[in-house]
Amino acid sequence: MGLAIGIDLGTTNTVIAAVADGVAVTLADEHGRRLLPSVVSFHPSGKVLVGELGRERRMVDAESTVYSVKRLIGRPFSSPEVQEAAKRFAFPLVEGPKQSVMVQARGQRYSLPEISAFILRRAKAMAEAALGETVDKAVITVPANFNELQRASTKVAGRLAGLEVLRILNEPTAAALAYGQQVQGSERVAIYDLGGGTFDVTILDLSGQIFEVLSTAGDSQLGGDDVDLALADRISLEYLQKHRYDPRPDPSMFGRLRLVAEQIKKDLSAKEFVEESLHDIGYGSDGGPLSLKFRYTRAELDSLVQPLIDRTLGVTQRALDAIGKTPADIGQVLLVGGSTRLPLVTKQVGAYFGRQPTLKVNPDEVVALGAAIQAHALARTKGPSRTVVNKSTATAGSYETAPVVSVAAGPRLPRNDEAPATPRFSPSEHPKSSNPYGVSTPQSPPSPPPLPSSKPKPASYDYGALPEQPPSQGQPGGFRIDFPEAPPSQGHAPVADFGAPAQPRSFSATSPVRMEFSEATLIQRSPVFAPQAMADGRMLLNTPETSTITPKSGNALLIDVTPLSLRVETAGGYSDVLIRANTPVPCDRSRVFLTARDNQTSVVVRVAQGELPKFAENAYLGELVLANLPQGVRGEVRVEVTFELDADGILNVRAMELGSGLVAAATIRLLGVAQDASELAEMQARQNAAAVFG
């Protein structure tokens, strides 16, 4: 029986951690590196290079090197996010089955879960080498704002990598879990998580061994990649002015400039300016190489970063508004994610909350440490779908399993500052913040009278489905949480635009970009921390922040929430909310659907996630198919459908035909997610045929 580890599967880097000898510790590779670049390069020899080896090939083989695709996983190919990324990436993106996104490299197509699986395979191998044992289980973290499709796709990636995914855990919640091991007493904490490609903020109450998420909000298209992109644009403009050639339309050339921009960003986090000479970016009309001397200051970077920070603070205000709190109500602010190393981020976040953020735990590694604590607990209790964090008691290298405390066994435990059944706040008392980043939260307008639908109907199903009013209160016997619902937030998931597919693109090869640094730059460059050998031969890097966590003994209860509202389509293009954002999970809600015409034997219900009343303005998930219904007159056949969000935030459904009391056939067809055995077998075959090297 193998071990369980925690994996922070990041946009830029992946971090692996495990609980060993009573301590949660991040794991290093054979060179002492604890950050595994989330880069996959397909070598001409057929090898798949992951991590540093893959990152090195971004400069020489951009068309076959895949990076920063975490933002795109679980999104339809025709979405604006994918179409915009396709213009920027040197590696081609193509449309796969069920509108999924695939990468084409060396004549082969790979789905995005397969790309993540290559990274997870390397992470698994690193963990096994460091721990000396087989690893077959993991808790994998995702941004809190990830929707159902993105979570399900991440779980598929884990399965392809040979891992049993014990839980999909929100990144800010994992960070709080790690941080909370050092907290005595009670605190209200804000987790500000700015990574390479995504941003999340989560507000939690930490009280002893109770970790209760109050609200979460995020932007899955906001992170350090945006800084790199803006800086690469700046370099391109200077190149255009000097050489009268714009590198941006050439994805291969621009991809290399993005890598240069990423290094400049890191350097400016530790010094006031950089001076670099970029050689062989391209070639002139005479065939000679073209170069550029580039100078950039910290102040210029700050002006570039400021609009992005403003966006993060707007998201932060939404999370606070959802629970009727202000920045002054927050006791501690924890910075998470590599992009929080930008000095302006620390300064602006501190000014917003009125207190200096805490840096007790390494921001690059705290998420993985929290995931490892959760993985260790779940592996010992064998409860992958529980909301319980059952930490071990460390006693001289041995473990003593604490009793399980399950949220499903009774009502929610109250916080120290409230009575057991007291709502967090009344909607009528919801304060309107005067903060400049404030976002109001008006009630959704009432739906207009039903109109005939003009949407095309598939041949085998009828989209007609009339929700019965009022909604059903749930199937008897089903577990549910009847917590007070927070008012709706105005934040929303990116809109999916199912437009025409992108036109084919051609690529031109250019030489690698060489960089030369001035003496001043080399002197001011961020220090490289020397590896330190451990007693067992493993290597760890010396960093200023804590990179190990000792879990507390005793019981721990983790109460997380769903980040996005779950909706079904209604007449006139509007939608009804089934499960509102920031509802504690696991949870379920039921709704009764009626047939819309005589002798109708099947119903298709379209499902989305988001916060806007118009169905099309939310993230479309797919279809719920109710089949084999008894024939009857319009409205006579009534089917009660129960939508369940499990602890991973993944959607499950069950249905019952109320007339007969029999279970109805209910199938969720998610957009772009491999669900049947044949699809998974094809993906697994491609994994098995590829040897991963790191």
N, C-alpha and C positions, 0 to 999 in steps of 0.2 A: 504494500500500500504506500503510495507516494505522498510527498509533502505538499502543503498548500503555500502559495506565495501571494504577495500583493503586487500588482503591476499598474503603474501610472502610464497608460498608453497615450503619450503626448503628441502634439502636432510637430514639435521640433525635436524633442528628446523623449525617450522612454526610460523609466526608472523602475528597478526591481527591488523588492524588499521581502524580508522573511523574519519570523520570530524564531530566534535561536538562543537557547540557554536563558530564557526569560527576558530577552531583549529583542526589540524590533530594530533591525539594522538593514541599511541599503547594501546591495550586493554589487561587487565590482567584477569586471572582466579580468582576463589574465594580465592586462597591462595596468590594472589599478584604476580603470575609468568606471565611474558610477553612472555617467550619463551615456545612454545608448542613442545615438542619433536615429530618428525615425525616418531613415532613408533606405530605399531598396534600389539596387542597381543590377540590371540584367547584363551579365558579361557575355562577350561573344563566345566564350568557351562553354556556355550553358550554365555556369555557376550563378547563384543569386547572392550578391554581396550586400550585407546588411550592416548598418551602423557606420563606424568610421570608414571602413573600406568603401561602403556605398557613397558616403559623403564626399570622399576624395574624387570620385568619378563624376561628380556634378560638373566639374570644370572641363573634363575631357570627353564625356559621353552624356551630354545633357538629355539627348533624345531618349535614352534608355534608362535614365535614373529618375526615380519617382520619390517625391517628397511633399510634405504639407498637404496631404489629401484627407486628413482627418475632418476638415471642414466639409468635405463633399460626401462623406460616407452616409448612406441612407437617403440621399437627395435624388430626385428624378433628373435624368439627363437634360431635360429641357428647362430646368429651373434657371433663373437668372444667375444664381451663384455658380453653377457649373459652367454655364456659357461664358461668363466673364473669366473664370479660371482657365478655360480652354484657350483663351486668347493669350494668356500670360505664360502658361507652362510650356516648356520645350517638349515634354513628352505628350504624345497625342491621347486625348480622351475620346472614346467612342461610345455609342449607345449599345447597351446590352439588353437581355431579356427583361420584360416588364419595366421598361424605361429606366433601367439601372445604368450606372456609370461604370465603364470599364477602361482600363489602361492597355494600350497596345505597345508591345515591346518585343523586338526580335521575332516578329511574325506571329506572336502569340498574344491572346487577349486574357487579361486578368481582371476580375472584379475587385472593387475596393476592399471588401472583407478579406480577399486573398492577399492583397498587399499588406494589410494589417497582420494577417496570419504569418507572413514571412518574418515580420518584426517580433511577433510573439514567440515564434519558434526560436529565434536567436535569444530572446529573453529567457525562455525555458532552459536552453542549453547553458546560458551563463549561470543561472540559478543552480542547476545540477552540478556544474563544475565547482561552484563556490561552496555548496552545502555537502557535496559528496553523496547525495542521495537522489533518487528519482523524484521528479516533480510532475504531478499530473492534475493538480487543482489550483485554481487561482481566483482571486477577486480582482476584477478589472475596473478601473475607474473611467468615468466619462464626464464631460461637462454637465453641470446641473440642468442646463437648458436644452440638452439633447432630447429629441422627440422619440416616439415609439420606434420609428424606422431606424434611426441611428443607433438606438440601444439594441434592437434586435440584430442589426448588422454586426455590431461589435461582439455580440454573443456568438454569432456564426463564425467570426474570425477566431475566437478562442477555441471553438470546437475543431476548426480546421487545423489549428496548431497543436492538437492533441491534448487540450486542457479541458477539464470539467470546470465550467465557469460557475463558481459557487454563488456569486452575486455580481451584478452590475451596480457599482456604488458611485454616487455623485462625488466629484472631486472635492468641492468645498466641505462636504460632510466628512470625507476621509481625512482632510486636513484638520478639521475640528476634533476628530477622534484621536489623532496623534497629539495635537496640542493639549487636549483635555486631560491627558495623562499627567501633565505637569501642573494642573490647576487644583487648588485646594479651595473648597467652598463653592459659591455660586457666582457665575458671571454671565452677562449677555455679550455675545461675541459676534462680530461681523467678519466674515471670511471674504477678503477681496482677492479674487483669483484671476490674474491676467497672465495668460500663457502665450504660446506662440501663435495660436490661431483662434482662440476663443476666450471670452470673458464671462465670469460668473460672480455673483455676490450672494452670500447666504447669511441669514441672521439666525443665530441659535441661542438657546438657553442651556448653559452647562451647569448642572447642579449635582455634585457628587458623581455618581455613575449614570446619571440620566443625561442623554444628549438629545435635546428636542429641537428640531428644525422648525422655526417659526415661519419663514418665508424665503423664497429664492427667486432670483431673476437673472437674466443673462442675455448675451448677444453672441451667437455662434459664428459671427463673421467679424470679429474684432479681436486683435491680438498683435503680438510682435511682428507677425508677417506683414501687417499693414504698415508698420514703420519701415521695414525693409523695402517694401514696394514703393513707398513714397520717396525714400532715399535713393533707390535705384532710378526712379523717375528724374530726380534732381541731377544725378550723375549723367543720365542720358541727355538731359537738356544742355549741360555743359559740353558734352561730346558733340552734340548737334551744332552748337555755336562755333566750336573750334574746327570741326571737320566737315560740316554741312551734311552730316549723315545721322539719322535717328536710329539708335539700336533697338528701340522698343518694338517695332513691328516684327523683328526677328526673335522668335521665342527662345532660340538657343543662345543667342548673344545676350539677350536680356536676362535669361536665367542665370548666366554667369555673373552679371552685374548685381543681381539680387544677392548672390552669395558674398560678393564683395561688400555690399551694403550691410549685410548682417554682421560682418566682422567690424566694420566701422562703428556700427551701433554699440557693439560690445566694448570697443576701445573707448568710446566717448562716455561710457558709464564709469570709467576710472580716471579720465583725464579731460583737459579742457579743449584740446584740439587734436586733429590728426592731419598728417600730410602724407599722401600716398601717390605713387606713380603707377598707373595701370598701363601695362604693355600688351601689345598684340590683341587688342579688343577686336579689331577688324583690319581690313586692308584697303588702301587707297586705289585710285584709278591706275597708278603705276605699279601696283602689286606690292608696294611697300607696307610694312606694318604701321598701324596707327596707334598712338599712345595718348595718355591724358594724365596730367599732373593735377591731383585733386586735393583741396584743403577744405576741412569742415570743422566747425567749432561746436562746443557743447550748447551754446546759446542758440545756434541755428537748429540743432537737433531738437531742443526744447520747443522751439516754435513749430516744428513739424509734429511733435508728439502731443502738444497741448489740445488740439481738437479731439484726438482719440481719448485722452483722459477725461475731457468734458463728457464724452459719450458714456464712459464707464460710470461717471458720477450721476448721470441721468438715470442709468439702469439701477444704480445703488439707491437712488431716491424712490424709485418704483417699489423696490423690495421693502423699504421702510414704510412707505405709504400703505402697502398692503396689510400691515399690521398696526397702523396708526401710531408709528413711532417716529422720532427725529434722531439726527446724529448724536444729540446729547444723551440719548437713552442707551447708547452703546458703551459698554465698559471697556472692551478691548477690541483692537482691530488687528487681524492677522493677515500678513501679506503672503500670497501663494503664487507660484508661477515665475518662470525665469524673467519675464518682462517687468516684474516689479523691481528688478535691480536697477532700472533706469532711475537716476536720482530725482527727476521731476515727479515720478509717480509717488515716491515716498513723501515728498514735500506737499503735493497737492492732496493726497489722501489724508495726510495728517492735518492739513488746514481744514478740510471738509468735516472731519469728525471732531476736530478740536483736541486731538491727542496724538502723540507719536505712535505710529504702528509698532507692534511687537515683532522682533526678529529672533525669537527664541529657537526656532527650528528652521533649518535650511529650506528656503522657499522652493527650491528645485526638487526636494526629496520628501517633504512633509506629507504629500498626498500618498506616495508609495508606502510610507511608514504606516499611515492610517489604514491603508488597504491590507497591509500585512497583518496588522492586529485583528482586523475583521476576518481575514482568511483563516488565521489560526483558530479563532473562536468557532467559526462555522465548520471547519474541518473536524473539530473535536466533538461538536454537538450534532453533526450531520444534519444541519437544517439550512440548506441553501436558500430557502425562500422566506426564512424568518426575519423579523425585524430586530432580532436579539443580537447584541454584541456580548458574547459570553467570554470575558477575558479570563486568562489563566492566572493562577497564583504561582509566582516564581519562588521555588524553595530549593536553593542550592542546586540549580540546574535541572530539577525535575518539575513536573507540572501537576497541579491539582485542579481538576475541572470544577468550576462553580456551578451551582444549580441554575437552571434555565428560567428566565423571566420572560414570558411571552405576552406581547400586547394583545394577542388574540384571546387570551384567557380571561380578560375582564376589561373594565373601562380604563380610559387613559389616566395615567398617574398625573396628579396636579403638580404644577410648579410651586415653589415655595411662596410665591406672591399671589396665589389665587386659590379660590375654593374649588373643589373637584368639578363642579358643573358650571363654573362661571365662564361666559364667553370672553374671548380676548378683548373684544370691543364691540360696541353697537354700531351698525352702519350709520345711524343718525348722529353718532358722536364722532364719526371719522374726521379727524382734523385735516384741514387743508394747510399744507406746509407753505411757508413763505420763502423757503430755500430757493435760490436762483435756478437750481437744477430740478425743481419740483415738477411732477407730472400729475395732473388731476386725473381722477378716476370716476368719470360720470357713469351713471347706469346706462346699460345698453338700451337703445330705442326699441319700442315694441315692434314685433314683426308685423308687416302689412298683411292684409287679407290674402289667403292662398290664391296663387295664380297658376294657370296651367304651365307645366314645365315644358321648356323647349329643348331640353337636353336629349341627345340621341339615346335610344334604349338598345341594349344588347339583344341579340336574337333570342337568347335562352332565358332572360330574366326581365322582370318588370321593376322599374325604379319606383313605382308607386308604393308609398308607405306612409300612412297617416299616423303620427304619434297621438295617442289618446291623452286627453287632459282631464284631471291633473296627472302628472307622472306617477307611476307605481312606486311604492315605498320599498320595493325589494322582495325578492323571493324568500318565503319563510325558511328559516334555517341557515340562510347564507350570512357569512360574516360581513358586517358593515360597521362603519364608524360614523356616528351622527354628530360630528363636531360642527360648531358654527362656521359657516363659510365666509371667507373674507370677500370684500367687494372686488369686482373685476379690475384687473390691471389693464392699462392701455398698451403694455408691451405686447408684441406679437411676433410669431415666428415668421421668417422670411416667406414671401409669397412665391408659390410655385407657378411658373408661367409655362404652360405646355404649348410652346410655339414650335416653329419649324426647326428642324435639327440644324446644327452648325454646318457651314460649308466646309468641304475638305481643305486642309491646309498643307502647304509645302514648307520644308525646312531647308535652311542653308547652313552648312557646317563652317565654323570658324575655329581659329586656334584658341587654346586655353588663354585665359587672362592671367598675366603674371603681375604680382604686386611687389613693389619695393617700398620699404618704410624708412622714413628719415630717422636719424639718430635720436631726435627728441621723442619720436613716437615709440621707439623701442624702449627707451628709458621709462616712459610713462605707461607702457602696456600693462594690463591687468596681470598680477602675478600668477604663475602656474604653480599650483600646490603640489609639492613633492609627494609621491606615494609612500605610504608607511606600511611595512610588512607586519602582518598579524602572526600570531603564534602558529596558526594552521597553514601559513603560506599564502593566505589571501591578502590582497592589497586594498587599502583604503586611502582615499585622498584626505589630506588635512584641509579642512575648510573652517572659516570663522564661525559657522553656525553648527548647532547640534545636528548630528546625523544618526543618532540612535535614540530610541525611546524605550523606557522600561514600563510596560503596561501595569496599571494598578491591579491589585487583587480584588476578587469579589465580583458581584453581578454588575452588569452594565446594560442599559436599555437605550437603543437607538431608535428615534422616531423621525423618519424622513418624510418629505412631501413630494407631490408631483409638481413639476415646474410649469406645466402648460395645461390649459383647460381642454378637456376632451369633448368634441362636438359631433353632432349628426346633422346632416343636411335636411332642411325643411322646404316647404313650398316657397317659390319666389326667390330662390337663391340665398335664403337666410339659413341660420343654424340655431340649434338648441344646445345649451350646455348640459352635459351629463355629469361630468366631474370637474369641478372648478379648480383652477390653479391654486397651489399651496394647500391642497387637501392632504392630510396625512395618509401615507400608504403603509400596508396594503389597504385597499378600500374597494367598494363596489357600489354601483348605482344601477337601478333597473328602470326600464321604460317599456311600455306596451305599444306595439305597432299593430295597425289594422290593415287589412288588404284594401286596395284602392279601386278594385273592379271585381266584377262577378267571376267566380271560378278561377281566381288567381291562386296558383300553387307555389309561387316563389316570390320573394321580395329581396331587393338589393338596397341596402342602406349605406350611403357614403359617409365616411368617418374622417375627421380632421382634428388637428390640435392647434390651438391658438387662442387669441383673446379678442378677435374682431367679430362682429355680428354677421357679416357677409361670409358665407361658407368659402368662397373662392379666395378670400383674402387670408386664409389660414393655411397651414401646412397640411396638404392632403395626404392621408395615410393609406387609404385603400377602401375596400368594400367589405361589408358584412353581408353574407349571403344566407338567407333563410330559405330552405328548399323543402320539397315534399310536404307542403301544407295541405290540409284537407280542403276540398272545394266548398265554396259557399258564396252567398251574395256579398256584395261590397260592404266592408266594415264588420261582417259577422265573424270572420276568423281573426282571433286576437292572439298575438304572440308576445309573451313577456321575455324581453332580452335583458340579461344581466351583464353589464360591462365591469370587468374586474381589472384593476391595476395591482400587480404584485409588488413585492418589495424592490424588485429591479426597475419598476416603472414600466413594465412590459404588459401589454394588453391581452387579456383573455376574455372569451365570451361564452355564455351558455344561454340556451333558450328553451321555453316551454310553451306549448300550445294550450291556452287556458281552457278551451272547451273540453278537451279530452284529458288534460293534465299530463300528456305525454311529452317527453323531451323532443324538441324539434332539432332538425339538422341545422347547425350554425357554423359557418366557416368564415374566418377573417382572411381576406386576400390582400396582403400588404404589398404596397408598391415597391418594386425593386428589391425585395428581400427573398433570398432563396429559402423556400419552405418545403418543397417536395424532395423525395429521396434522390431522384435523378439529377436534379440541379446540384445538390450537395455532393453527390458522387463524382460529378464532373469536376467540381472545384477541388475535391479531395485528391482526385487523380493528378491534377496539375501540381498540387502541393507535393505529392509523393514523388513526382518525376523531377523535382528541383532540389538540388543540394544547397543548403544555406551555409554561407561562410561569413564570419564577422571578425 
